[in-house]
Amino acid sequence: MPQVAVAVAAAAAASAAQAAAAAFVAGWVAAIAGAVVGAAISYAGAMVFAKKGSSGGFDGVGGATRMVRQPITSRRLVYGDTLVSGPITFLSVTGNKRFLHVLITLAGHSVEQIGDVYFGDTLVLSGARSGEADGKYRDFAQFYKGTGTDDGDAELLSVMRSYHPEWASQHMQRGCAKLYCVLGWDSKLYAAGIPQIRALVKGKDDILDPRTGERGYTNNWALCVADYATSPFGIDAPWADIATDTLIASANISDEEITLADGGTEKRYTINGVIDTENPTGDNLKELINPGAGLVVNAGGQWRILAGAWRPPVVTIDESWLTGPIKARPRRSKRDLFNVVRGVYAGPASLWQPTDLPVLKSETFIAEDDGQEIPADREYLFTSSAAAGQRLQKIALYKNRLQAEVDLQCNLFAMQVTVGDVVRFSRAAWGWVNKEFEVVQWSLVWRDDGDVPYLGVDLTLAETGAEVYDWDASEEKIVAVSQASTQPGMGDVDPPDGLDVTEVLYSTRDGSGIKAKAVLTAGASPDALVQSYHFEYRELGVLEWTALPQSISPVMEVFDFAPGVYDFRVVAVNRVGASSDPVQVRKEIYGLAGKPQTPVGLTVSTSGGYALLRWSQSPDLDVRQGGQCRFRRSPALSDPLVSESATIGDPLPGSDTMAVLPLKTGCYLLQFVDSSGTPSDAAWVASDGATVLPFSNVGEVSEAPVWAGEFDDTGVDDGKLVLSGAGLIDGVADFDAIASFDALGGIVASGAYRHAAGFDFGGMARRRLVADFDLAVVSVIDTVDQRSGLVDSWASFDGEVAGEGDASVWYRTTANDPDDAGAVWSAWQRLDTAEVYCRGVQFETRLSVSDQSYNLELSTLRVRADALA
């Protein structure tokens, strides 16, 4: 028993525990078990061709796009571009029954190219390349293409022999185009069994063009018909019997560019389809003639191929030709008439499935037929263009409506015409003056009038006219692609309608704190047969996907997600287990490192020299639990920057919604800080510092721009107070590597500046102290010559501020003369606004940064003393 047949038997006997391993064979090979067990396909079976059959009719394009199990099969001839399947001529399983090997013979000759590959109506490999499939089949299908030439088959045969060394030279199918498929089992992808495998083929590549004397690929109608006429699998006529002049004229007509309604052009007549040599030669020839609206005539041993086009009359028949009575039929029988043409064509828009053309109706002809619509059906299955199909419909209709026919008994003058010629004929009694007819029948006959027998010619003429072939782009109706529909198989599943990933923080019940979860929400698939959804994810840079349990709901929650960038995808699964194409998104999961949401609802009211701030509670769990509400103040009255503000007041728990701060003029900024220390963007509210108590300014001390005080890890740069660099010049190993000498070794984390001036009120006095300064956080390594990109692309010419910095003014008081060395001073206290009772005050400003790549710049620094007016 062949190995495949053994595999089938093993699959049939598999127990439930073995079902997974045997699923490949049970799902696929069982579908072809009849052919295999009957030894119709042998393990290394070569293809056997039958030349032509004598029974059965042509069954249309459908037969060319179906994959069938046939060990002995007729040759198929592919002309032009079309979607092709074919007989399975090799079948095997390997890899412990997990891989199915299928060889499909696409054509009984070499072809120009094998392009896109489809599973049913699903594109699985695009372009002319071989190799792994695209999309969801990527890891489960490989394709190797053989165009039928030695070079074109080399890769395919090499791969086949690597799996099957018994595939020897007698099995090469030399000269035949073929597709070798290696399918890896997956219960979801192949739930419906072996897919219908089809390929887009650019067909026969050895067609002779007598205009150039060269052979190659073409879909020119006349040249394809001539190829079939001379093919040993067609009429098998010698090329010497082809009327070359007529063929060249028809080839030129076929190549004429016809203007389309959408503004483009296309060749007038092409052939795109598959001929099965099992069908009678005459039937095949009719199918090939159909898309050219023409004739193929054997006259005097010469094959004349005539494209559908107006041909001027070659001769005028007069009474000198006639030897007998004339039989005329001015009108056809009503059963032979039609005034409506319904047609179908097969083209790429419908994956070469028969598709309706717009119905062609003639109101004029309907009126001639007493208002009765008489339809006729026409098939143009070798015509891949809706526009070309409409032109053929019109030719068929107009030919039918030119109804006059006449039978003539002629002498041997009629030897100068043949079928397909256009002639003129006059008959005054019927009103015919040089009326144009086409010769549709020509017969050489013996005549016997009672005297000496002689030869004569019987002609049948059919009315014709140039208007039959007239065409204008305005007559074309554009056929929308949506009109071309195909029936989906059980393996075709509509994907989910989108995928959204939302990050949510949650508080664990086991006391392990706050964690992040990802909520995956897919849009429901419109496919009525979908029963479940399968979600997967993987971190960026990881190859393997992590599969989640299948869910009947299109929503899935994944708990305890570590921060990172992830790809998420989902497929819809139908009742037989087949999966859709995946819908995929990329999402960054921040976890506890994610930026909290910006505060909302911030307001300020004043009372008694204090500012009362209120806001809405943070929606972030890691702010409410373990986080803070942090406050800063800027002297700006609108649109303040965090980098130009300083802290004011102490942070509050993240769950709070109210704070009392010193009242100062400027903007108050509020930031939520989560439990990991990540701050939100700031919300702000402005205050003019107004109070009901009247104050007057009794003194002010300012340090800028002289800065005459004492420096502790601080200094002056360009008139601004800054923190010092952390490095020493004599410790530099590579001067070229120093980005900024002012920031050598980075910036110190903190420093202080003792003000040169304080207050001496001359005696004990009650005063309100208000500190104010202008601050900016700057990057010390962000220099213009180090930036990339165009200036217009920079977010800020001054650079981006990613670090945090702060400055605060501190004060101490004494009841003694502040200039006395023995004066007793209070402890240092932070100054935003303060009310004191003392004689003297001293000040100190403290600076700090969170990142040594940044520095602070204080351009102003002053303290004002106010007294009640």
C-alpha positions in Angstrom: 0.0 0.0 0.0 1.4 3.5 -0.8 2.7 5.5 2.1 -0.1 8.1 1.8 -2.7 5.4 1.9 -1.1 3.9 5.1 -1.3 7.4 6.6 -5.0 7.6 5.8 -5.7 4.3 7.4 -3.7 5.3 10.5 -5.6 8.5 10.8 -8.9 6.7 10.6 -7.9 4.4 13.4 -6.5 7.1 15.7 -7.7 7.2 19.2 -8.9 10.4 20.9 -5.4 10.8 22.5 -3.8 10.6 19.0 -6.3 13.0 17.4 -4.0 16.0 17.5 -1.2 14.2 15.7 -3.5 12.6 13.2 -5.5 15.7 12.6 -3.5 16.6 9.6 -4.1 13.4 7.9 -7.7 13.1 9.0 -8.5 16.6 7.9 -6.7 16.6 4.6 -5.7 13.2 3.3 -9.0 11.6 4.1 -10.5 14.1 1.7 -8.5 12.4 -1.1 -8.5 8.9 0.3 -10.6 7.5 -2.5 -8.1 8.5 -5.1 -5.1 7.4 -3.1 -6.3 4.1 -1.9 -7.4 3.3 -5.5 -3.8 3.8 -6.5 -4.9 6.6 -8.9 -2.1 8.8 -7.5 1.1 6.9 -6.8 3.7 8.1 -4.3 6.0 9.4 -7.1 3.4 9.3 -9.9 4.3 11.1 -13.1 1.7 12.9 -15.0 0.1 11.1 -18.0 -1.5 13.2 -20.7 -4.3 12.3 -23.0 -4.2 14.4 -26.2 -7.9 15.0 -26.9 -11.2 13.5 -26.0 -14.2 13.0 -28.2 -17.0 13.3 -25.6 -18.3 15.9 -23.2 -18.7 19.6 -23.7 -16.8 22.6 -22.6 -17.8 23.4 -19.0 -16.6 27.0 -18.8 -14.0 28.8 -16.8 -14.9 27.1 -13.6 -13.1 23.9 -14.6 -9.9 25.8 -15.1 -10.0 27.2 -11.5 -10.8 24.0 -9.7 -8.1 21.8 -8.1 -8.9 18.2 -8.9 -7.4 14.8 -8.1 -6.6 13.3 -11.5 -3.6 11.1 -12.1 -4.3 10.8 -15.9 -5.4 14.0 -17.3 -5.7 16.0 -20.6 -3.4 18.9 -21.3 -4.6 22.4 -20.6 -3.5 25.3 -22.7 -3.4 28.7 -20.9 -3.7 31.8 -23.1 -3.3 35.3 -21.7 -3.6 36.1 -18.0 -6.0 34.0 -15.9 -6.5 32.3 -12.6 -5.6 28.6 -12.9 -5.7 25.5 -10.8 -5.3 22.0 -12.1 -4.9 18.3 -11.4 -3.0 17.1 -8.4 -0.2 15.0 -9.9 1.8 14.3 -6.7 0.7 13.9 -3.1 2.6 12.9 0.0 2.9 13.5 3.7 6.2 13.9 5.7 7.3 15.1 9.2 5.3 12.6 11.2 2.3 13.5 9.1 2.5 17.2 9.8 3.3 18.3 6.3 1.3 17.8 3.1 3.2 18.0 -0.2 1.0 18.8 -3.3 2.1 19.2 -6.9 -0.5 20.9 -9.1 0.1 20.9 -12.8 -1.2 24.2 -14.1 -0.6 23.9 -17.8 0.6 21.3 -20.4 3.2 23.7 -21.7 5.7 26.4 -20.4 4.3 29.7 -19.4 5.6 33.3 -19.1 5.1 33.7 -15.3 3.3 32.2 -12.3 2.1 35.1 -10.1 -0.2 35.4 -7.1 -1.3 32.3 -5.3 -4.8 32.0 -3.7 -6.5 29.7 -1.3 -10.0 29.9 -2.6 -10.5 33.7 -2.9 -7.8 34.5 -0.3 -4.5 35.9 -1.6 -1.7 33.9 0.2 1.4 34.7 -1.8 1.7 37.9 -3.9 3.9 38.4 -6.9 6.1 36.0 -8.9 8.3 34.9 -6.1 8.5 31.5 -4.5 8.7 30.8 -0.8 6.7 31.4 2.4 3.1 32.5 2.2 2.0 35.9 3.3 -0.2 36.8 6.3 -1.7 34.2 8.6 -0.4 31.3 6.4 3.2 32.5 6.6 4.4 29.7 8.8 2.1 27.1 7.4 2.5 27.2 3.6 5.4 27.4 1.1 5.1 27.5 -2.6 7.6 26.8 -5.4 6.8 27.7 -9.0 7.9 25.9 -12.2 7.3 27.7 -15.4 8.0 24.6 -17.5 11.4 25.5 -18.7 14.7 23.9 -17.4 15.7 27.2 -15.7 12.2 27.9 -14.5 11.8 24.5 -12.9 15.2 24.3 -11.3 14.3 25.5 -7.8 11.0 23.6 -7.7 12.7 20.3 -8.7 15.5 20.9 -6.2 13.2 21.4 -3.3 11.0 18.4 -4.3 14.0 16.1 -4.5 15.2 17.3 -1.1 12.0 15.9 0.4 11.4 13.1 -2.2 14.6 11.6 -3.7 12.5 9.1 -5.6 11.2 12.0 -7.8 13.5 11.1 -10.6 14.0 12.4 -14.1 11.1 10.5 -15.5 8.9 12.5 -13.1 10.0 15.9 -14.0 7.0 16.9 -16.1 9.4 18.7 -18.4 7.6 21.4 -20.4 4.7 21.7 -18.0 4.0 24.6 -15.7 3.4 23.5 -12.1 3.0 24.7 -8.5 4.6 22.7 -5.6 2.9 23.4 -2.3 4.2 22.3 1.2 1.4 22.9 3.7 2.0 22.6 7.5 -1.0 21.4 9.5 -2.9 23.8 11.7 -6.3 22.9 12.9 -7.7 26.4 12.7 -6.2 27.5 9.3 -7.2 24.3 7.5 -10.3 23.4 9.4 -12.2 23.1 6.2 -9.7 20.7 4.6 -7.3 21.2 1.7 -8.0 24.6 0.3 -8.6 25.2 -3.4 -5.1 26.3 -4.5 -5.1 28.6 -7.6 -2.4 30.7 -9.2 -2.5 33.7 -11.5 -0.7 32.5 -14.7 0.6 34.6 -17.5 0.2 31.9 -20.1 1.7 30.3 -23.2 5.1 31.8 -23.9 6.0 30.4 -27.3 3.3 32.0 -29.6 4.6 33.0 -33.0 4.1 36.6 -34.2 4.5 36.6 -38.0 4.9 40.4 -37.9 8.3 40.0 -36.1 9.1 36.3 -36.7 9.6 35.9 -32.9 8.0 33.6 -30.4 6.9 34.7 -26.9 4.0 35.5 -24.6 1.0 37.4 -26.0 -2.8 37.5 -25.4 -3.4 39.0 -28.9 -6.6 37.3 -30.1 -5.5 36.5 -33.6 -2.1 35.2 -32.6 -3.6 33.0 -29.9 -6.1 31.5 -32.4 -3.3 30.9 -34.9 -1.3 29.1 -32.2 -4.2 26.8 -31.4 -4.7 26.1 -35.1 -1.1 25.0 -35.5 -0.7 23.3 -32.1 -0.5 19.5 -32.0 -3.0 19.7 -29.2 -5.3 21.8 -31.4 -6.1 21.7 -35.1 -2.4 20.7 -35.8 -2.3 22.6 -39.1 1.1 23.4 -40.6 2.1 27.1 -40.5 2.3 27.0 -44.3 -1.5 26.6 -44.3 -2.1 29.8 -42.4 -3.1 32.8 -44.5 -0.3 35.1 -43.2 -1.5 38.4 -44.7 -5.0 37.9 -43.2 -3.5 36.9 -39.8 -1.2 40.0 -39.7 -4.2 42.2 -40.5 -6.3 40.6 -37.7 -3.4 40.8 -35.2 -3.1 44.5 -35.9 -6.9 44.9 -35.4 -6.6 43.0 -32.1 -3.8 45.3 -30.9 -5.8 48.5 -31.6 -6.1 50.7 -28.5 -9.8 51.3 -27.6 -10.6 54.4 -25.4 -12.4 53.5 -22.2 -15.0 55.5 -20.3 -12.6 56.0 -17.4 -10.1 57.7 -19.7 -7.7 54.7 -20.2 -7.3 52.4 -23.1 -7.2 48.6 -23.7 -6.4 46.3 -26.6 -9.4 45.6 -28.8 -9.4 41.8 -28.7 -7.6 39.6 -26.3 -7.9 36.0 -25.1 -7.5 35.2 -21.4 -8.5 31.7 -20.4 -7.8 28.0 -20.4 -8.5 25.4 -23.1 -8.9 21.8 -22.1 -7.7 19.5 -24.9 -10.2 16.9 -23.6 -12.9 18.9 -25.3 -13.6 18.5 -29.0 -11.4 20.7 -31.2 -14.3 22.5 -32.7 -15.7 23.4 -29.3 -12.4 24.8 -28.2 -12.0 26.7 -31.5 -15.5 28.3 -30.9 -14.4 29.4 -27.4 -11.3 31.0 -28.8 -13.1 32.8 -31.7 -15.8 34.2 -29.3 -13.7 37.0 -27.7 -12.6 38.3 -31.1 -16.1 38.5 -32.7 -14.5 36.9 -35.7 -14.3 34.0 -38.0 -11.8 31.1 -38.7 -12.3 29.8 -42.2 -10.5 27.0 -44.1 -10.9 27.9 -47.8 -8.8 26.2 -50.5 -6.6 24.5 -47.9 -5.8 27.9 -46.3 -6.8 28.9 -42.8 -8.1 32.5 -42.7 -8.3 34.1 -39.2 -10.6 37.2 -39.4 -11.0 39.6 -36.5 -14.4 41.2 -35.8 -14.0 44.4 -37.8 -15.5 46.2 -40.8 -13.9 45.0 -44.1 -14.6 47.0 -47.2 -16.4 45.1 -50.1 -14.0 43.2 -52.3 -16.3 42.8 -55.4 -19.7 43.6 -56.7 -21.9 40.7 -57.7 -24.1 41.4 -60.8 -26.4 39.2 -63.0 -23.5 37.9 -65.0 -22.6 35.8 -62.0 -26.0 34.2 -61.7 -27.1 30.8 -63.1 -30.3 30.2 -61.3 -33.1 31.7 -59.2 -32.5 34.0 -56.2 -33.9 33.1 -52.8 -34.2 36.1 -50.4 -35.2 36.3 -46.8 -35.8 40.0 -45.9 -36.4 39.2 -42.2 -35.4 36.5 -39.8 -38.0 34.4 -38.0 -39.0 36.0 -34.7 -37.6 33.1 -32.8 -34.2 34.0 -34.1 -34.4 37.7 -33.2 -33.4 39.4 -30.0 -33.3 43.0 -28.8 -31.8 42.5 -25.4 -28.4 41.0 -24.7 -27.5 39.6 -21.3 -23.9 38.7 -21.0 -21.2 37.4 -18.5 -17.5 37.8 -18.6 -14.6 36.5 -16.3 -11.9 38.9 -15.2 -9.5 39.8 -12.4 -12.1 41.9 -10.5 -14.1 38.7 -9.8 -11.0 36.4 -9.6 -12.1 35.1 -13.0 -15.5 33.9 -11.8 -18.4 34.6 -14.3 -19.8 38.0 -13.6 -22.8 39.8 -15.2 -22.2 42.5 -17.7 -24.6 45.5 -17.9 -27.7 44.4 -19.8 -27.7 45.9 -23.3 -31.2 47.0 -24.5 -32.1 48.8 -27.7 -35.3 50.8 -27.4 -35.4 51.1 -31.2 -35.3 47.4 -31.8 -37.8 46.8 -29.0 -40.2 49.2 -30.7 -39.7 47.3 -34.0 -40.7 44.1 -32.1 -44.0 45.7 -30.9 -42.6 46.7 -27.6 -41.7 43.1 -26.6 -38.3 42.5 -25.0 -36.6 39.5 -26.5 -33.5 38.6 -24.5 -30.5 36.5 -25.6 -27.8 35.2 -23.3 -24.1 35.3 -24.3 -21.0 34.1 -22.5 -17.6 35.8 -22.9 -15.6 33.8 -20.5 -12.3 34.3 -22.3 -12.9 38.1 -22.1 -11.4 39.6 -18.9 -12.7 43.2 -19.4 -16.2 44.5 -18.8 -15.7 47.1 -21.5 -14.6 44.5 -24.1 -17.6 42.4 -23.1 -20.0 45.3 -23.8 -18.4 45.8 -27.2 -19.0 42.1 -28.0 -22.6 42.5 -26.8 -23.2 45.3 -29.2 -21.7 43.4 -32.2 -23.9 40.4 -31.4 -27.0 42.6 -31.2 -26.4 44.6 -34.4 -25.4 41.5 -36.4 -28.7 39.9 -35.4 -30.8 43.0 -36.4 -29.3 43.2 -39.9 -31.7 40.5 -41.0 -31.6 40.2 -44.8 -30.2 37.0 -46.2 -30.0 35.8 -49.8 -29.0 32.5 -51.5 -27.4 32.8 -54.9 -26.6 30.2 -57.6 -23.4 31.5 -59.2 -21.0 30.4 -61.9 -17.3 30.1 -61.4 -17.0 33.9 -61.1 -17.8 33.3 -57.4 -14.4 31.5 -57.0 -12.9 34.9 -56.3 -14.7 35.3 -53.0 -14.8 33.2 -49.9 -16.4 33.0 -46.5 -15.8 36.3 -44.6 -15.5 38.5 -47.6 -17.8 41.5 -47.9 -19.5 42.0 -51.3 -22.1 44.3 -52.9 -25.3 43.1 -54.5 -28.1 45.0 -56.1 -31.7 44.0 -56.7 -33.9 46.9 -57.8 -37.1 45.1 -57.2 -36.3 44.9 -53.5 -34.7 48.3 -53.3 -31.2 47.0 -53.0 -28.6 49.2 -54.6 -25.1 48.0 -53.9 -26.2 46.6 -50.7 -23.4 45.2 -48.5 -23.4 41.5 -47.6 -21.0 39.2 -45.9 -20.4 35.8 -47.5 -21.4 33.3 -44.7 -21.5 30.1 -46.8 -19.7 29.0 -49.9 -20.2 25.7 -51.7 -18.7 24.2 -54.9 -21.5 22.2 -56.6 -22.3 20.2 -59.8 -25.2 21.6 -61.8 -27.2 19.7 -64.4 -29.7 21.7 -66.5 -30.5 18.7 -68.8 -27.5 19.5 -71.0 -23.8 19.1 -70.1 -23.2 19.1 -66.3 -20.9 21.9 -65.1 -19.4 23.3 -61.9 -21.0 26.2 -60.0 -20.8 28.0 -56.7 -23.7 28.4 -54.2 -23.4 31.5 -52.0 -25.3 32.5 -48.9 -25.0 36.2 -48.1 -25.9 37.9 -44.8 -26.6 41.6 -44.5 -23.8 43.6 -42.9 -22.7 47.2 -42.3 -19.9 49.2 -40.8 -22.2 50.3 -37.9 -22.0 46.8 -36.5 -18.4 47.5 -35.3 -18.8 51.2 -34.4 -18.0 52.0 -30.8 -17.6 55.1 -28.7 -16.5 55.2 -25.1 -19.7 57.0 -24.1 -21.6 53.8 -24.8 -19.7 52.0 -22.1 -21.1 51.5 -18.6 -18.5 51.3 -16.0 -18.8 48.1 -14.0 -18.0 48.5 -10.3 -15.7 46.0 -8.7 -18.4 45.4 -6.1 -20.5 43.6 -8.8 -18.0 40.8 -8.9 -18.7 38.6 -6.0 -17.6 35.1 -4.9 -19.0 32.6 -2.6 -16.8 32.1 0.6 -15.8 28.7 1.8 -15.8 27.5 5.3 -12.2 28.4 5.5 -13.0 32.1 4.7 -13.7 34.0 7.9 -14.3 37.7 8.2 -11.9 39.2 10.6 -12.9 41.2 13.8 -13.8 44.8 13.2 -10.7 46.4 14.7 -8.8 45.9 18.0 -8.3 48.3 20.9 -6.0 47.9 23.8 -6.5 49.9 27.0 -4.3 50.0 30.0 -5.9 49.9 33.5 -4.3 49.9 36.9 -5.9 47.7 39.6 -5.3 47.1 43.3 -4.5 43.4 44.1 -6.3 41.5 46.8 -3.2 39.6 47.9 -1.5 42.8 49.2 1.1 42.9 46.4 0.1 46.5 45.6 -1.0 48.2 42.4 -0.4 46.5 39.0 -1.4 47.1 35.4 -3.7 45.0 33.2 -4.4 45.2 29.5 -8.0 45.2 28.3 -8.2 43.8 24.7 -11.4 44.8 23.0 -12.1 43.5 19.4 -14.9 44.7 17.2 -17.3 41.8 16.6 -16.7 40.0 13.3 -19.6 40.4 10.8 -19.3 36.7 9.9 -22.4 34.9 11.2 -20.5 31.7 11.6 -17.9 33.1 14.0 -18.2 31.5 17.5 -15.1 32.7 19.3 -12.0 34.9 19.4 -8.4 34.1 19.9 -6.1 36.8 21.3 -2.3 36.7 21.4 0.5 39.1 22.4 4.3 39.4 22.3 6.7 42.0 23.5 8.6 43.9 20.9 11.7 42.0 19.9 10.3 38.6 21.0 9.6 36.1 18.2 7.0 33.8 19.8 3.5 34.9 20.5 1.8 34.2 23.8 -1.6 32.7 23.2 -4.5 33.5 25.5 -7.5 31.2 26.1 -10.1 31.2 23.4 -13.0 33.4 24.3 -16.6 33.5 23.1 -16.5 37.3 23.9 -14.5 39.7 21.8 -13.1 41.2 25.1 -10.1 39.8 27.0 -8.3 41.0 30.2 -4.6 40.2 30.8 -3.5 40.9 34.4 -0.1 41.9 35.9 1.4 43.3 32.6 5.0 44.4 32.8 5.8 47.8 31.2 7.0 47.6 27.6 6.0 47.8 24.0 3.7 45.0 22.8 2.1 43.7 19.7 -1.5 42.4 20.2 -3.5 40.5 17.6 -6.9 38.7 17.5 -8.5 36.3 15.0 -12.1 35.3 14.7 -12.8 31.5 14.7 -15.8 29.9 13.1 -17.7 26.8 14.0 -15.4 24.5 12.0 -12.4 26.0 13.7 -11.2 28.1 10.7 -9.5 31.4 11.6 -9.7 34.8 10.0 -6.8 37.0 9.1 -5.4 38.6 12.2 -6.1 42.2 13.3 -3.0 43.6 14.9 -2.1 46.7 16.9 1.0 47.9 18.8 0.6 49.4 22.2 3.0 50.6 24.9 2.1 49.5 28.4 3.4 51.9 31.0 2.4 50.2 34.2 3.3 52.2 37.2 5.7 54.2 35.1 3.0 55.7 33.0 2.3 59.4 33.2 -0.7 60.2 35.3 -3.6 62.1 33.8 -3.4 65.9 34.0 -5.4 67.5 36.9 -8.8 69.0 36.0 -11.1 71.4 37.8 -8.3 73.5 39.4 -9.6 76.7 41.0 -8.2 79.3 43.5 -9.8 81.6 46.1 -8.0 83.9 48.6 -8.6 84.6 52.2 -6.4 86.2 54.9 -3.2 86.2 52.9 -3.6 82.5 51.8 -4.7 80.9 48.5 -7.2 78.0 48.7 -6.8 75.6 45.8 -9.4 73.0 44.9 -9.4 70.3 42.1 -11.0 67.0 41.1 -9.5 63.9 42.5 -7.1 62.0 40.3 -8.6 59.1 38.3 -5.3 57.2 38.5 -5.2 54.5 41.2 -1.4 54.8 41.7 -1.8 58.5 42.4 -4.6 58.0 44.9 -2.7 55.2 46.6 0.9 56.1 47.3 1.0 59.2 45.1 1.2 63.0 45.8 -0.3 66.3 44.8 2.6 68.6 44.1 2.5 72.4 43.9 4.7 74.9 42.0 4.4 78.7 41.4 5.5 80.8 38.4 5.6 84.6 38.4 4.0 84.5 34.9 0.3 85.5 34.9 -0.7 83.0 32.1 0.6 79.9 30.3 3.3 79.1 32.8 6.1 76.6 32.2 7.0 74.0 34.8 10.7 74.6 33.9 10.2 78.3 34.9 8.4 77.6 38.2 9.4 76.6 41.8 7.8 74.6 44.5 5.5 76.2 46.9 4.1 74.6 50.0 4.4 70.9 50.9 3.1 68.0 48.8 -0.2 66.4 49.8 -1.5 62.8 49.6 -2.6 61.9 46.1 -6.2 61.4 47.2 -6.6 65.0 48.4 -8.6 67.6 46.5 -7.8 70.8 48.5 -4.7 72.8 49.6 -3.9 76.0 51.5 -0.9 77.8 50.1 0.7 81.3 50.7 -0.9 83.9 48.6 1.4 85.3 45.9 1.0 87.0 42.5 1.4 84.6 39.5 0.2 81.1 38.5 -0.2 78.1 40.8 0.7 74.8 39.1 -0.6 71.5 40.3 0.9 68.1 39.2 -0.2 64.6 40.2 2.8 62.4 41.0 2.2 58.6 41.0 3.6 56.1 43.5 6.7 55.5 41.2 7.5 59.3 41.2 6.3 60.0 37.6 4.6 63.5 37.4 1.7 64.4 35.2 1.5 67.5 33.0 0.6 70.5 35.1 -2.7 72.3 35.4 -2.5 75.9 36.4 -4.6 78.8 37.8 -3.7 82.5 38.0 -3.9 84.8 41.0 -3.3 88.5 41.3 -2.4 88.2 45.0 -5.0 90.7 46.0 -5.9 90.8 49.7 -8.3 92.9 51.8 -5.5 94.1 54.0 -3.7 97.2 52.7 0.1 96.8 52.5 2.8 99.3 51.5 6.3 98.5 50.4 8.8 99.6 53.0 11.9 98.0 51.5 13.3 95.6 48.8 16.7 93.9 48.5 17.8 92.5 45.1 20.8 90.3 44.3 20.9 90.6 40.5 22.8 91.4 38.5 25.8 92.0 41.0 25.5 88.7 43.0 27.8 89.9 45.7 26.9 87.2 48.2 28.5 84.0 49.2 28.5 81.0 46.8 28.3 77.3 47.9 28.5 75.1 44.7 26.9 78.0 42.8 28.3 80.7 40.6 27.4 83.4 38.1 27.2 82.8 34.3 26.2 85.6 32.0 24.7 87.6 34.9 22.6 84.6 36.1 22.9 82.5 39.3 23.6 78.9 38.4 24.8 75.6 39.9 28.5 74.7 39.5 30.0 72.0 37.4 30.8 68.7 39.2 34.2 68.0 37.6 37.7 69.4 37.8 39.7 70.6 34.8 42.8 68.7 35.7 40.8 65.5 35.7 39.9 65.7 32.0 41.3 62.8 30.0 39.8 63.8 26.6 39.1 67.5 26.0 37.4 66.8 22.7 34.7 64.7 24.5 33.7 67.7 26.7 30.3 69.0 25.6 30.4 72.0 27.9 33.2 73.2 30.1 30.7 75.1 32.2 29.1 71.8 33.1 32.3 69.8 33.4 31.5 66.4 34.8 27.8 67.3 34.9 26.0 69.7 37.3 26.1 69.4 41.0 22.8 68.2 42.4 22.4 71.1 44.8 24.0 74.3 45.9 23.3 77.5 47.9 23.7 81.3 47.7 23.9 83.5 50.8 22.4 86.9 49.9 24.7 89.9 50.2 21.8 92.1 51.6 19.2 91.6 54.2 16.9 93.9 56.2 17.7 96.0 59.3 14.5 97.6 60.4 16.3 99.7 63.1 14.1 98.2 65.8 11.5 95.5 66.4 8.9 95.7 63.6 6.1 93.7 62.1 6.6 93.0 58.5 5.4 90.8 55.7 8.2 89.3 53.6 7.6 88.2 50.0 10.3 86.4 48.0 10.3 86.5 44.2 12.6 85.3 41.4 12.7 84.3 37.8 13.9 80.8 37.2 14.6 78.6 34.2 15.7 74.9 33.9 18.1 74.6 30.9 20.0 71.7 29.3 23.7 72.2 29.5 24.5 69.7 26.6 21.8 70.7 24.1 23.9 72.8 21.7 22.7 73.9 18.3 25.6 72.3 16.4 24.8 68.9 18.0 21.2 68.9 16.9 20.0 66.8 14.0 17.3 67.6 11.4 16.1 70.9 10.1 15.5 74.0 12.3 11.8 73.9 11.3 11.5 70.4 12.8 12.7 71.4 16.3 10.0 71.5 18.9 11.8 74.4 20.7 14.7 76.4 19.6 15.8 76.7 23.2 15.8 72.9 23.5 13.7 70.4 25.4 13.6 70.4 29.2 13.3 66.9 30.5 14.9 67.3 33.9 13.4 68.9 37.0 14.8 71.8 39.0 13.8 73.9 41.9 14.8 77.0 43.9 13.6 78.3 47.2 14.4 81.3 49.4 15.0 80.7 53.1 15.2 83.3 55.9 16.3 83.7 59.6 15.5 86.6 62.0 17.1 88.3 65.0 16.0 90.7 67.6 19.5 92.1 67.8 21.6 94.3 65.5 22.1 92.1 62.5 25.6 93.5 62.1 26.6 92.5 65.6 28.8 89.4 65.6 27.1 88.3 68.7 23.5 88.5 67.4 21.3 85.5 68.1 19.6 84.2 65.0 16.5 81.9 64.6 16.6 78.7 62.7 16.4 78.9 58.9 12.9 78.7 57.5 11.5 78.5 54.0 10.1 81.8 52.7 7.2 82.0 50.2 5.4 84.7 52.1 5.9 85.2 55.9 4.9 87.6 58.6 7.7 88.3 61.1 8.3 90.4 64.2 12.0 91.2 64.4 14.7 93.7 63.9 16.9 92.0 61.2 16.5 89.4 58.5 19.0 87.4 56.4 18.3 85.3 53.3 19.7 82.3 51.5 18.6 80.7 48.2 18.9 77.0 47.7 19.0 75.4 44.2 18.7 71.8 43.1 18.3 69.6 40.0 17.1 66.0 39.5 19.4 65.4 36.5 23.0 66.5 36.2 22.5 67.2 32.5 20.4 70.3 33.5 21.1 73.5 35.4 19.1 76.3 36.9 19.3 80.0 35.9 18.0 82.7 38.2 18.0 85.9 36.3 16.3 87.9 39.2 16.2 87.4 42.9 14.6 89.8 45.3 12.8 90.0 48.7 10.2 92.7 49.5 9.2 93.9 52.9 5.6 95.2 53.4 3.9 96.9 56.3 0.3 97.5 56.9 -0.7 100.8 55.4 
